[in-house]
Amino acid sequence: MAVMRPDETSAEPPKWETIEELFAALEAPLLGYALRYTGERAQAEDVVQEAFMKLHAQFESVEQPRAWLYRTVHNLALNTRRAAGKTVSLDQFSEADDSPAADTADPALLPDEQIIRLEGIGLVRISLAALDARSRELIRLKFNEDLSYKDIAARTGLTTGNVGFILHHALKTMADELAKTGVAP
């Protein structure tokens, strides 16, 4: 029978004193985990970064930060994957284009469903145009060029956190406007 020394524990997970220690230990495994769900490195990086930012806000109250991080990364990655399936590129609609319907026609939709879809896209464009220039540019970089927050920050000179803050509020403003028109719940 093996005798364990007092400093050896077999069942207890390691206890991290700081979020920096936790980040150093779990960043790479969490990136791999997120990558399996998102399929894209930049999205996986964004998901892991967002999870650590959420943990940072409540680090003292989380009893099992490792398990909490994996669950949060899992949920964020699934949300990212779901959102990617709902994204329609607005590049298809140039201002000079007389017939955007031809580019977005989905043969699986009935004509009235196609009209509803086009009206929704038009309302999204209107709500996007109502945003300030910086917010529109960040949305373009995120959704049209598919850049990570880190890449957007490097390109614009903003901090990564500021990029996330501006994008969050811009998208929330758009969602509120779309909810008023009945396009979004």
Secondary structure, 3 states (H helix, E strand, C coil): CCCCCCCCCCCCCCCCCCHHHHHHHHHHHHHHHHHHHHCCHHHHHHHHHHHHHHHHHCHHHCCCHHHHHHHHHHHHHHHHHHHHHHCCCHHHCCCCCCCHHHHHCCCCCCHHHHHHHHHHHHHHHHHHHCCCHHHHHHHHHHHHCCCCHHHHHHHHCCCHHHHHHHHHHHHHHHHHHHHHHCCCC
